[in-house]
Amino acid sequence: MRIALIAHDKKKEDMIRFATAYTDIFKQHELFATGTTGLRIQEATGLKIHRFQSGPLGGDQEIGARIARNEMDLVLFFRDPLTSQPHEPDVSALIRLCDVYSIPLATNMGTAEILVRGLKRGDIEWRKIERDQG
């Protein structure tokens, strides 16, 4: 599976702890991340991650383009709902694309845990069928 990992500044530590806890699962998949988030996860876990630009510099849009081309299977986006984001339109567009293309999306650690445990069980295998038909 192709998994995007994104975290706003105040949620990066949560994402690093999450990726560390689930390194054994993540290492079995192809990982993508926005710039700083990807770098910090790589440094903490040793996972191989394709890094895009940081979110405000277009990283969210790069991931969105992958979603639109059916090249992403799961998005874990730890959002900070209490801080205004200068690239909020990009964030909204990314979430909308996940809805349009039926890409599982977690915006917090609780939902992310459910999705990653489902990933381990094979609950998201239907994405492979979607990709093959696309």
N, C-alpha and C positions, 0 to 999 in steps of 0.2 A: 504494500500500500504506500501511497505517496501522501505524506503528512506535513502540513504547514504548522509551524510553531511561531506564535506572535505574542508579544507582551508589551503593554504600555510600561513606561518607566517605573511606576510604583508597584507594578506586578511582576517585574523581572525576577526578583528573588523567589517569588512563588513558583514561577515557571522553571527556574533552575532546580529548586527542590523537587518539583514534580518530575522533571526529566531525569533527575538523579534516581528517584524512587522507581522509575519505570524504564531504566536504561536497558534492561534485558529484553523488554518488549520492543523498544524503539530501535535497537540495533538490528532488528530483523526487517526493517522497513526503510524506505527512502525518505529522508528528512529534508525539509526546506524551512527557512526562517528568514525573518527580516534581519538586517545587519547586526546590530548590537546584541539582540536577543540570541541570534545564532552563535555569535562569537562567545558569548558568556556560557551558553550551554556546552559548546565544544570544549571550552577550557575546563568546565566542571566535570564533564562526563567522558570526554574522549570520543563522543559520537561524531560520525561523519555527517556534516550538514551542508547542503548547498545554501549559500547565503545570498540574499537579494540586498537591495539598498535598504537603509533604515526606513521605517514607516513614513515619516514626514517627507522623505526624499523620493518616494515612489514605490517602496517595497510592498506596501499593501496592494497597490495597483498591479505590480508584477505578479503577485500571488493571485489576484483577481483574474488576470489574463489567463493564468494556468487553469483556473476553475472554469472559465468560459470555454476553454479548449478541451475540457474533460481530462485534464492532466493533474488533478488533485483529488484525493479521496477522503480526506479528513482535515479539518481545520480546528486547531486549539488556539484560541485567541483570548488570552487573559487580559480583559479590558479593565480600565480604571474608570468606573462610572461617576466618580466624584471630582475628577479633574478635567477641565476643558482641554480638548486636543486641537491643535492648529490644523490638523488634517482630518477632522471629523467627517467631512464629506467622503473621503476615501474609505474611512472605516465603515460608514453606512453603506457605501457601494459594495464593499467586500461582503458584508453580512447579507445584503440583498442578493448578490450572486450565489451565495451558498443556498439561499432559499430557492432561487430560480432553477439551479442545477441539482437540487436535492443532495447537497454535500453536507454530511454531518458536521455540526459546528458546536463547539463548547466555548462559552465566554467566561467561564469561571472554573475553579479547580474541582468543585463537586461534580459538575457535568462532565468535565474532562476525564475524571476517574471512571465514571460509568462507561464512557466511550472507549477508553483504552482497555478496560477489562473486557468489554465486548469485542474489541479488536483481537485480543488474545484468544477469545473463545471462537472467533471466526464469524461473529455476528455481522461484520461489515463486508463479507465476501461478495455480497450482491454488487458492490462497486466494480468488481472485476467484470461482471456481466455487462454493466452499464458502459464501461470503457470499451469493451469488445464490440458492442453494438453501435457505439458512437463513431 
